[in-house]
Amino acid sequence: MGKRILKAKDEKMLTKGLKKDIKWTPKKLTLAGIGILVPYTAILVYVISFRVPLGLIIVMILVPLIFFGGFSVLYFLTKNI
């Protein structure tokens, strides 16, 4: 069994990452936000219909706002001009 020499194409496949980087644009961020917001709103309405304590409802509303607000600030502070 001799040692097989890799062709250039095979070398590129071994060194190149499998994931494709997503270039986040305002349009993609808006679509991702809508995709997350719609199911979360449905869950929130469902929880409210069971008359859970007001504190839980406030936490369920504030946590995503703080989370996405923080990521928005990070995006705008670190985006390439």
N, C-alpha and C positions, 0 to 999 in steps of 0.2 A: 504494500500500500504506500504509494508515493504521496508526497505533499502536493496538494492542488493549489495552483496560483490563482488568486482572485482576480477577476476582471474588474475594470474600472466601475462598471455598472453595479456589480455586487458590493464593491467597497462603499459606494455612495449609499446604498440601502442599509449597510451596517452602521454607518456613521450619522445618517440623517434621522432625526426624530420622527416618531409616528404621528404625533399630534400636529395639527395645523393651528397656528396662532390666530386668534380672532382679532381683527382690527375693529375695535369698538368705535362706532360713530354715534352721534346723537340719535339717529334713526334706529339703529340696532338697540341702543339702550332703552329707547322708548318702547319698542316692541317687546323687549325682554321684561320691562316693567309691567306692561299690560298683561303679558303672559303669566306673570306671578300675581299681579294684583287681582285679577278676576277670580281665580280659585280661592285666594285668601279672603276676599270679600264674601264669597259664598260660605266659607267656613265660619267667618265672623257673624254673619246673619243667622246661620244655623245655631251657633252658640248663644246668641242674644235671644233667640226664640225660646230657649230653655230657661230663661231668666236666671242666668248665673250672676254672681256678685259683680257689682259695678267695678270693683278694683281689677278683676280679671279682664273685663272688657277694655278698661283703660290701658292695661299692660299689653293686651293684644293689639291695640291700635298704636301705642307709642313705640314698641320694640321695632317693628318694621320701619317706622318713620326715622328713628335714630339710625338704624342699620343702613338703609338706603341713602339717607342724608349724609352719613359719614362717607360712604363710598362715592357719592356724588362730589363731595368736597375733595376727596383724594383724587378723583378723576380730573377735575378741573385744575387742581394744583400741579398735577404731574403730566398733563397732556402736552404733546409736542406742538409748538406753535408754528 
